[in-house]
Amino acid sequence: MVGIQALAVLLVRCQQRWALVDSLVASQAAVGGPSIALALASSLGRSSLVLPAVAVGLLGMLIGTYLGLAVETLFQWPVS
């Protein structure tokens, strides 16, 4: 699943002509969450990406949590 996400990010990066560092930080924020994205953006010396990386990480956690709950609810429905 992570490979598909990485492939999608790199394809969009090529199409939109985004910087590789920006794409990697956004990808890591979506997969790893805000704390990992904060560490990655800081270690790369891109302080301008810290706040957006944390925001994307939080958004990924929010969407992932509710999608996971929705799938779990679907699997609990009885099959007739």
N, C-alpha and C positions, 0 to 999 in steps of 0.2 A: 504494500500500500504506500509506503514511504517512497519507493522507487517511482511509482506513478506520479506522486505529488512532485517529486524532484524533476521528473521529465516535463511535467506541465509547466513548472516554474521556469525551467530553462528555455522551453519553447516560447513562452510569453516574453521572456527576457530578450530573446533574439528578435522577436517580432516588434517589440516596443523600443528596442535599443537602450535598455536599462543597464546600469553599471552592474558588473558581476557581484561586487560586494553587497550592493543594495538587495539584489535578488537572493543572495545566500542568507543574509540576515533575516529577510522576510520569510524565507522558507523555513529557517530554523525556528523562528518565532511561532510559525503556524504548527510545527511538529513538536517542538520541545517546550513551548510555553514561555511566559514572560521572563522568568529568572535566567534561563539559558540564553535567551535573546539579548538580555541586558549584558550578560557576561561576554557574549560574542561581539556585540557592537562596541563595547568598551575595549576589549582586547585588540580589536582591529583599528582602534583609534578613531572611530567614527562616532563622536559624541552627538552629532546631529541625528543619528539613527536610533539613539537610545529610547526616546519617548515613543516614536512610531513602532519600534520593535516590541516594546512592552504592550502597547495598545493592540497590535496584531496578535500577540501571544494571548492576551486576555480574551480577545474576540474568538480566537481558535478554541480556547478552553470553554467558552460559553456555548459556542455552536456544537462542539463535540459532546459536551455534557447532555444537551437537550436532544441531539440526534441519537445518542446512546440510550437515553431513557425512552425515546420513541420506538426504537428497534426492540428494546426489551419488552415494551408493552405489546407490540405486535406479536412477539413470540409467545406471550402468555395467553393469547386468545385461543380458545379451544378450536380444534380442527374437526369439522363434521363430515 
